[in-house]
């Protein structure tokens, strides 16, 4: 039976490109057949896995230019049952798609908020008067371009090929080394690996964040990322996402996580995992 992989759609998104890379790797290493299942939002992709509709989702978690993807982090915390199986890194090269013949006639630009932000300087330089409209994905608005010759969308060159749309400008992202890290998530236990991701809340007391961080420092565990997100319960109430360079299966790390649980209010460990080999990476 083929493995269904949820991802942000419609077809042509960077999330689909990441899902295809994972599917190809799965086929090469396990001979497992796969089928891609596009969803209209990241939240729905995550929920599909949490509810057992599909076994796997591939979702963006962090961009090198714009940082973390809040919808992924919030969904992972709220659902609580998902585990990271793998990470993969996808280089992101944005293009401006439009039926306009010259740049000066473009009045509206559609795209996902992350893509708009990753091209902010370019847009301010070449389309300073254009109205920027956020969409649920980079491909959501492509179907409207043919009816409006003054509109454009930021998407991938692959999307331009799939939808047979002209590329008005390419390589428009502000940072040439722009890339996004994706997670492969499922309800299966994480396989273990050199990276561990977790999140926690702390008690509303002075020094409440210092104690959890001291737990890692005392064990010599390096933190590669720490980020706060509002709990949405009240103003000033936060939860903290942390990435460790350690495997949660190791006895010393298990001991550290047990001590961490004693110094936090709520602790959720999303699993230990590795990054897929570089040969499976590619441009979306």
One Martini backbone bead per residue (centre of mass of N, CA, C, O) as a GRO file, in nm:
protein
  284
    1UNK     BB    1   0.096   0.036   0.022
    2UNK     BB    2   0.070   0.358  -0.005
    3UNK     BB    3   0.213   0.654   0.107
    4UNK     BB    4   0.079   0.928   0.254
    5UNK     BB    5   0.154   1.286   0.182
    6UNK     BB    6   0.140   1.570   0.342
    7UNK     BB    7   0.079   1.910   0.207
    8UNK     BB    8   0.117   2.209   0.081
    9UNK     BB    9  -0.104   2.368  -0.130
   10UNK     BB   10  -0.090   2.344  -0.428
   11UNK     BB   11   0.058   2.257  -0.684
   12UNK     BB   12   0.406   2.390  -0.662
   13UNK     BB   13   0.517   2.391  -0.399
   14UNK     BB   14   0.771   2.364  -0.174
   15UNK     BB   15   0.640   2.138  -0.009
   16UNK     BB   16   0.614   1.947  -0.250
   17UNK     BB   17   0.913   1.931  -0.315
   18UNK     BB   18   0.987   1.807  -0.040
   19UNK     BB   19   0.801   1.559  -0.062
   20UNK     BB   20   0.940   1.444  -0.317
   21UNK     BB   21   1.214   1.397  -0.190
   22UNK     BB   22   1.115   1.201   0.023
   23UNK     BB   23   0.982   0.998  -0.170
   24UNK     BB   24   1.242   0.928  -0.328
   25UNK     BB   25   1.402   0.827  -0.085
   26UNK     BB   26   1.202   0.605  -0.003
   27UNK     BB   27   1.221   0.447  -0.271
   28UNK     BB   28   1.536   0.394  -0.258
   29UNK     BB   29   1.542   0.260   0.049
   30UNK     BB   30   1.233   0.087   0.047
   31UNK     BB   31   1.031   0.075  -0.207
   32UNK     BB   32   0.818   0.287  -0.141
   33UNK     BB   33   0.513   0.394  -0.203
   34UNK     BB   34   0.362   0.712  -0.308
   35UNK     BB   35   0.131   0.985  -0.209
   36UNK     BB   36   0.017   1.301  -0.268
   37UNK     BB   37  -0.139   1.545  -0.022
   38UNK     BB   38  -0.304   1.825  -0.057
   39UNK     BB   39  -0.330   2.125   0.142
   40UNK     BB   40  -0.448   2.454   0.226
   41UNK     BB   41  -0.271   2.401   0.495
   42UNK     BB   42  -0.061   2.339   0.750
   43UNK     BB   43  -0.268   2.272   0.969
   44UNK     BB   44  -0.415   2.047   0.799
   45UNK     BB   45  -0.172   1.865   0.764
   46UNK     BB   46  -0.131   1.805   1.065
   47UNK     BB   47  -0.421   1.705   1.130
   48UNK     BB   48  -0.423   1.460   0.941
   49UNK     BB   49  -0.215   1.306   1.115
   50UNK     BB   50  -0.346   1.325   1.401
   51UNK     BB   51  -0.622   1.177   1.277
   52UNK     BB   52  -0.523   0.948   1.053
   53UNK     BB   53  -0.555   1.013   0.743
   54UNK     BB   54  -0.244   1.039   0.748
   55UNK     BB   55   0.096   0.942   0.821
   56UNK     BB   56   0.226   1.201   0.664
   57UNK     BB   57   0.424   1.509   0.694
   58UNK     BB   58   0.538   1.804   0.509
   59UNK     BB   59   0.697   2.082   0.678
   60UNK     BB   60   0.769   2.396   0.751
   61UNK     BB   61   1.003   2.554   1.005
   62UNK     BB   62   1.260   2.707   0.853
   63UNK     BB   63   1.414   3.013   0.758
   64UNK     BB   64   1.706   3.182   0.678
   65UNK     BB   65   1.556   3.472   0.666
   66UNK     BB   66   1.259   3.446   0.849
   67UNK     BB   67   1.253   3.192   1.002
   68UNK     BB   68   1.006   3.075   1.158
   69UNK     BB   69   0.702   2.878   1.140
   70UNK     BB   70   0.433   2.935   1.327
   71UNK     BB   71   0.219   2.722   1.233
   72UNK     BB   72   0.394   2.476   1.297
   73UNK     BB   73   0.455   2.523   1.597
   74UNK     BB   74   0.165   2.554   1.699
   75UNK     BB   75   0.058   2.279   1.594
   76UNK     BB   76   0.257   2.096   1.746
   77UNK     BB   77   0.171   2.183   2.029
   78UNK     BB   78  -0.141   2.140   2.017
   79UNK     BB   79  -0.139   1.834   1.931
   80UNK     BB   80   0.126   1.653   2.061
   81UNK     BB   81   0.158   1.365   1.866
   82UNK     BB   82   0.404   1.453   1.704
   83UNK     BB   83   0.689   1.330   1.509
   84UNK     BB   84   1.013   1.348   1.419
   85UNK     BB   85   1.189   1.184   1.151
   86UNK     BB   86   1.286   1.429   0.963
   87UNK     BB   87   1.515   1.634   0.784
   88UNK     BB   88   1.508   1.903   0.533
   89UNK     BB   89   1.681   2.089   0.271
   90UNK     BB   90   1.563   2.375   0.074
   91UNK     BB   91   1.619   2.551  -0.184
   92UNK     BB   92   1.518   2.899  -0.251
   93UNK     BB   93   1.371   3.013  -0.570
   94UNK     BB   94   1.238   3.297  -0.678
   95UNK     BB   95   0.955   3.404  -0.882
   96UNK     BB   96   0.798   3.609  -1.131
   97UNK     BB   97   0.461   3.572  -1.217
   98UNK     BB   98   0.332   3.671  -1.550
   99UNK     BB   99   0.142   3.835  -1.821
  100UNK     BB  100   0.313   4.055  -1.818
  101UNK     BB  101   0.547   4.231  -2.022
  102UNK     BB  102   0.599   4.447  -1.793
  103UNK     BB  103   0.675   4.566  -1.481
  104UNK     BB  104   0.510   4.845  -1.479
  105UNK     BB  105   0.211   4.689  -1.486
  106UNK     BB  106   0.239   4.598  -1.199
  107UNK     BB  107  -0.001   4.605  -0.908
  108UNK     BB  108  -0.002   4.291  -0.813
  109UNK     BB  109   0.108   4.070  -0.537
  110UNK     BB  110   0.127   3.726  -0.482
  111UNK     BB  111   0.166   3.539  -0.164
  112UNK     BB  112   0.327   3.412   0.069
  113UNK     BB  113   0.448   3.568   0.342
  114UNK     BB  114   0.734   3.448   0.324
  115UNK     BB  115   0.792   3.527   0.028
  116UNK     BB  116   0.750   3.830   0.056
  117UNK     BB  117   0.976   3.864   0.272
  118UNK     BB  118   1.214   3.734   0.093
  119UNK     BB  119   1.138   3.992  -0.130
  120UNK     BB  120   1.131   4.286  -0.018
  121UNK     BB  121   1.365   4.444  -0.153
  122UNK     BB  122   1.286   4.387  -0.444
  123UNK     BB  123   1.003   4.512  -0.433
  124UNK     BB  124   1.098   4.800  -0.344
  125UNK     BB  125   1.268   4.843  -0.610
  126UNK     BB  126   1.062   4.729  -0.859
  127UNK     BB  127   0.763   4.739  -0.672
  128UNK     BB  128   0.671   4.994  -0.479
  129UNK     BB  129   0.340   5.011  -0.571
  130UNK     BB  130   0.259   4.742  -0.500
  131UNK     BB  131   0.017   4.512  -0.408
  132UNK     BB  132   0.025   4.304  -0.125
  133UNK     BB  133  -0.095   3.955  -0.122
  134UNK     BB  134  -0.176   3.720   0.089
  135UNK     BB  135  -0.140   3.361   0.097
  136UNK     BB  136  -0.146   3.019   0.169
  137UNK     BB  137   0.029   3.007  -0.100
  138UNK     BB  138   0.231   3.029  -0.386
  139UNK     BB  139  -0.020   2.892  -0.578
  140UNK     BB  140  -0.312   2.999  -0.525
  141UNK     BB  141  -0.305   3.264  -0.744
  142UNK     BB  142  -0.241   3.156  -1.037
  143UNK     BB  143  -0.538   3.134  -1.157
  144UNK     BB  144  -0.566   3.472  -1.178
  145UNK     BB  145  -0.356   3.586  -1.392
  146UNK     BB  146  -0.502   3.571  -1.673
  147UNK     BB  147  -0.736   3.790  -1.591
  148UNK     BB  148  -0.471   3.969  -1.484
  149UNK     BB  149  -0.218   4.174  -1.624
  150UNK     BB  150  -0.145   4.329  -1.328
  151UNK     BB  151  -0.057   4.055  -1.216
  152UNK     BB  152   0.128   3.863  -0.960
  153UNK     BB  153   0.361   3.594  -0.859
  154UNK     BB  154   0.524   3.417  -0.603
  155UNK     BB  155   0.735   3.149  -0.716
  156UNK     BB  156   0.830   2.880  -0.881
  157UNK     BB  157   0.960   2.742  -1.162
  158UNK     BB  158   0.791   2.488  -1.140
  159UNK     BB  159   0.517   2.631  -1.137
  160UNK     BB  160   0.543   2.758  -1.416
  161UNK     BB  161   0.545   2.484  -1.563
  162UNK     BB  162   0.278   2.358  -1.457
  163UNK     BB  163   0.103   2.641  -1.542
  164UNK     BB  164   0.211   2.795  -1.784
  165UNK     BB  165   0.399   3.047  -1.689
  166UNK     BB  166   0.543   3.337  -1.697
  167UNK     BB  167   0.867   3.481  -1.647
  168UNK     BB  168   0.962   3.801  -1.540
  169UNK     BB  169   1.138   3.701  -1.283
  170UNK     BB  170   1.440   3.591  -1.128
  171UNK     BB  171   1.599   3.564  -0.844
  172UNK     BB  172   1.431   3.758  -0.603
  173UNK     BB  173   1.568   3.692  -0.363
  174UNK     BB  174   1.763   3.855  -0.133
  175UNK     BB  175   1.893   3.571  -0.071
  176UNK     BB  176   2.086   3.338  -0.238
  177UNK     BB  177   2.084   3.124   0.029
  178UNK     BB  178   1.800   3.044   0.036
  179UNK     BB  179   1.634   2.840   0.293
  180UNK     BB  180   1.446   2.539   0.396
  181UNK     BB  181   1.319   2.373   0.672
  182UNK     BB  182   1.201   2.042   0.704
  183UNK     BB  183   0.945   1.822   0.828
  184UNK     BB  184   0.892   1.487   0.917
  185UNK     BB  185   0.567   1.371   1.014
  186UNK     BB  186   0.437   1.163   1.284
  187UNK     BB  187   0.308   0.909   1.515
  188UNK     BB  188   0.568   0.794   1.526
  189UNK     BB  189   0.838   0.720   1.659
  190UNK     BB  190   1.130   0.833   1.678
  191UNK     BB  191   1.449   0.724   1.545
  192UNK     BB  192   1.665   0.910   1.590
  193UNK     BB  193   1.947   1.143   1.655
  194UNK     BB  194   2.138   1.449   1.647
  195UNK     BB  195   1.844   1.570   1.681
  196UNK     BB  196   1.643   1.778   1.910
  197UNK     BB  197   1.296   1.851   1.978
  198UNK     BB  198   1.133   2.107   2.185
  199UNK     BB  199   0.889   2.206   2.445
  200UNK     BB  200   0.801   2.476   2.686
  201UNK     BB  201   0.680   2.566   3.000
  202UNK     BB  202   0.658   2.805   3.264
  203UNK     BB  203   0.665   2.941   3.554
  204UNK     BB  204   0.550   3.244   3.713
  205UNK     BB  205   0.877   3.309   3.783
  206UNK     BB  206   1.165   3.399   3.889
  207UNK     BB  207   1.391   3.229   3.683
  208UNK     BB  208   1.233   3.007   3.506
  209UNK     BB  209   1.434   2.994   3.251
  210UNK     BB  210   1.715   2.943   3.370
  211UNK     BB  211   1.690   2.651   3.475
  212UNK     BB  212   1.659   2.493   3.207
  213UNK     BB  213   1.929   2.599   3.084
  214UNK     BB  214   2.114   2.482   3.310
  215UNK     BB  215   2.068   2.187   3.247
  216UNK     BB  216   2.224   2.189   2.979
  217UNK     BB  217   2.492   2.315   3.074
  218UNK     BB  218   2.567   2.092   3.291
  219UNK     BB  219   2.575   1.866   3.037
  220UNK     BB  220   2.689   1.992   2.761
  221UNK     BB  221   2.441   2.094   2.586
  222UNK     BB  222   2.369   2.202   2.277
  223UNK     BB  223   2.207   2.492   2.146
  224UNK     BB  224   2.069   2.578   1.820
  225UNK     BB  225   1.774   2.665   1.940
  226UNK     BB  226   1.570   2.955   2.050
  227UNK     BB  227   1.211   3.009   2.105
  228UNK     BB  228   0.936   3.222   2.127
  229UNK     BB  229   0.580   3.173   2.208
  230UNK     BB  230   0.269   3.232   2.234
  231UNK     BB  231   0.003   3.074   2.410
  232UNK     BB  232  -0.282   3.254   2.395
  233UNK     BB  233  -0.384   3.316   2.695
  234UNK     BB  234  -0.175   3.561   2.757
  235UNK     BB  235  -0.008   3.830   2.813
  236UNK     BB  236   0.329   3.717   2.849
  237UNK     BB  237   0.275   3.417   2.756
  238UNK     BB  238   0.513   3.149   2.716
  239UNK     BB  239   0.681   2.946   2.485
  240UNK     BB  240   0.955   2.701   2.421
  241UNK     BB  241   1.183   2.644   2.160
  242UNK     BB  242   1.411   2.358   2.115
  243UNK     BB  243   1.740   2.274   1.997
  244UNK     BB  244   1.941   1.982   1.994
  245UNK     BB  245   2.274   1.830   2.011
  246UNK     BB  246   2.101   1.538   2.051
  247UNK     BB  247   2.006   1.218   2.188
  248UNK     BB  248   1.729   1.096   2.364
  249UNK     BB  249   1.849   0.791   2.399
  250UNK     BB  250   2.055   0.886   2.578
  251UNK     BB  251   2.115   0.864   2.907
  252UNK     BB  252   2.203   1.164   2.960
  253UNK     BB  253   1.953   1.286   2.816
  254UNK     BB  254   1.733   1.154   2.978
  255UNK     BB  255   1.819   1.286   3.244
  256UNK     BB  256   1.784   1.578   3.147
  257UNK     BB  257   1.477   1.560   3.076
  258UNK     BB  258   1.387   1.491   3.363
  259UNK     BB  259   1.494   1.754   3.486
  260UNK     BB  260   1.335   1.943   3.305
  261UNK     BB  261   1.049   1.856   3.400
  262UNK     BB  262   1.104   1.976   3.696
  263UNK     BB  263   1.155   2.289   3.548
  264UNK     BB  264   0.862   2.268   3.428
  265UNK     BB  265   0.533   2.269   3.335
  266UNK     BB  266   0.558   2.191   3.015
  267UNK     BB  267   0.660   1.896   2.824
  268UNK     BB  268   0.770   1.854   2.472
  269UNK     BB  269   0.882   1.584   2.274
  270UNK     BB  270   0.953   1.556   1.913
  271UNK     BB  271   1.235   1.431   1.883
  272UNK     BB  272   1.476   1.236   1.707
  273UNK     BB  273   1.703   1.330   1.431
  274UNK     BB  274   1.784   1.356   1.091
  275UNK     BB  275   1.937   1.456   0.800
  276UNK     BB  276   1.906   1.435   0.496
  277UNK     BB  277   2.084   1.379   0.249
  278UNK     BB  278   2.221   1.590   0.013
  279UNK     BB  279   2.125   1.425  -0.250
  280UNK     BB  280   1.803   1.504  -0.190
  281UNK     BB  281   1.852   1.779  -0.264
  282UNK     BB  282   1.679   2.081  -0.398
  283UNK     BB  283   1.501   2.263  -0.621
  284UNK     BB  284   1.173   2.433  -0.631
   0.00000   0.00000   0.00000
